[in-house]
């Protein structure tokens, strides 16, 4: 049985969703993008939802809240 998923964030642009998705995957937080738009037609109407398992929601939020900018040169 697939665990219940919840929406972590909604994006207007595929590129933004892919960046956040990549960050979660690097931290081993499984996630799924749900396209509620007409993206194949080049129209983002309903946004792109990034969903995680309900059990991973707290960890996913912590991953996205982490600020690594001080580690950059």
ZAMARGU-4260 file (C-alpha; in steps of 0.2 Angstrom, whole numbers, plus 5000, padded with zeros to 4 digits):
<rodrens>
0) 5000/5000/5000 | 5006/5017/4995 | 5008/5029/5010 | 4997/5044/5011 | 5005/5059/5002
5) 5003/5077/5007 | 5008/5093/4997 | 5024/5101/5003 | 5024/5116/4991 | 5016/5122/4974
10) 5026/5130/4961 | 5022/5140/4945 | 5038/5135/4936 | 5044/5118/4933 | 5062/5123/4935
15) 5058/5129/4953 | 5050/5112/4957 | 5064/5102/4950 | 5077/5112/4961 | 5067/5108/4977
20) 5064/5090/4971 | 5083/5088/4968 | 5087/5095/4986 | 5075/5083/4994 | 5081/5068/4984
25) 5099/5072/4989 | 5094/5071/5007 | 5085/5055/5003 | 5067/5062/5006 | 5056/5053/4993
30) 5045/5065/4983 | 5033/5066/4969 | 5029/5080/4957 | 5010/5081/4953 | 5007/5092/4937
35) 4990/5101/4939 | 4994/5111/4924 | 4993/5110/4905 | 5012/5110/4904 | 5013/5099/4889
40) 5005/5113/4880 | 5017/5126/4888 | 5004/5133/4900 | 5006/5132/4919 | 4988/5134/4925
45) 4986/5125/4941 | 5004/5124/4947 | 5015/5109/4950 | 5013/5101/4967 | 5028/5093/4976
50) 5021/5079/4987 | 5030/5069/5001 | 5024/5055/5012 | 5014/5062/5027 | 5027/5053/5038
55) 5041/5063/5029 | 5033/5080/5030 | 5043/5086/5045 | 5059/5081/5038 | 5056/5088/5021
60) 5052/5105/5029 | 5068/5104/5039 | 5078/5100/5023 | 5071/5115/5014 | 5073/5127/5029
65) 5092/5123/5030 | 5102/5138/5024 | 5119/5133/5017 | 5123/5150/5010 | 5136/5153/5024
70) 5146/5138/5017 | 5148/5146/5000 | 5164/5155/4996
</rodrens>
